């Protein structure tokens, strides 16, 4: 892994983690599902426009259609939809920490369901990672954090893990990556519109922080981070690229504390260090094996 790959990986982890802070700003001022559906509609349209400019084909293979449907529903609608709803009552730092456990969920499922060999380092990483989550959950629940919001975040992380596991060995990059990404986002937008219409009152408290947070969420995590991820995967491979997920708990809590003045307790710091170390151990064991 060269210095350029390290820089790209750090930038991806930073943008991915910052999305929870901007999402928190959005859901405090606008209906979460409506805002997310609009974000996906704009991001998806821009991705398709980029694909058209680059001359990418709209003819998708069977694997690409599976990617569009699975990721559109599991990742965009369920994972992000549940997190947006949860962050009305759950702090951005906690939502980022829970979402960061996705590599642990995937690693555990690969070991238990798919019988993938996991060295002792990986086993220790799984145990440590989930122990770190338990430390933070115990402290936050004792401090009055909404248990329903936490449950939504946990379900969202599992949904993201399911999407990742479903696409094991499948590739959506057949020379029309931006078209596939755009369609995934439009599927997510379409799936979110019915519950947004039925469950939400469309009242928005407009402000400059809301506008900036929405534009940032739409362009940076929505489009730029997606492109960065595929550049990183193309340079060092998916397994090594996923190693950078160990930084997400750190960046998530630091950004939320800096921009939203969210409290950071000793239990949070200890838990984040344990989770980050666990994720790193799991990913390094997979790289070595």
C-alpha positions, 0 to 999 in steps of 0.5 A: 500500500503506497502513500497515495493509497493511504491518502485516498483511504484517509479521505474516504474514511473522513468523508464517510464519517462526516456524513453523520454530522451533516445528516444530524443537521438535516433531520433536526430541520426537515423530515428525514425520509423526505430529505433523504429521498430528495438527496438520492433523486439529486445524487442519482440524477447527477450520477446518470449525467456523469455517466452520459457525459462519459458515454457509459452504456445503460445496458446492464448485466444481470449482476448489475441489476442485482446490484441496483436493486439490492444496494438501492433497497438495503443500503440506500432505503433501509440503512440510510433511511433508518439512520436518518430517522434514528438521528432525530433522537440519537446523536451523530457520534453514536450513529457513526459508531454503530454504522462502523460495526458493519465490517464486524457484522460481515466478518462474523457472518462470513465465519458463521454462515459461509464458513470462511476461515478466520485466523485467531487475530480475526476472532480476537478482533470480532470479540473486541469490536463487539465488546467495544460496542457493548461498552458504549451501549451500556453507557449511552443507555444509562445516560438516557439515549433513546433505545428505539433510535439505537435499535433503528441504527442497529437494524440499519447496520445489519441491512448494510451487512446483508447488502455487502454479503449478497453482493459477494463476488459480484461486480457492478463495474462493467464500464458503466459504473456511474449509471449503476450508481445513479440507478441505485440511488434512484431506486433508493429514492423511489422506495423512500417516497411512499413512507415519507408521504404516509408517515411524515409532515413535510414541514422544513425549518429553513436555515443556511446550516440546513442548506449547506448540510444538504448540499454537502451530503448530496455531493460529498458522501453521495457522489465524491466518496463513491468515486473515491472508494472505487478508485481505492478499490481499483488501486489496492483491492476491496479487502485492503480498502475495507481496512480503512473502515477502522478509522470511521469510529474515530472520525465520526465522534471527533467530527460530531464533537467538533461541529455539533458540540456533542459530549465525548465521555471516557467510555466513548473514547475507550469503546471507540478505540476497542472497536477500531482495533477490532475492525483493524484486526478483522480486516488485517486477518482477512488480508493475510489469509 
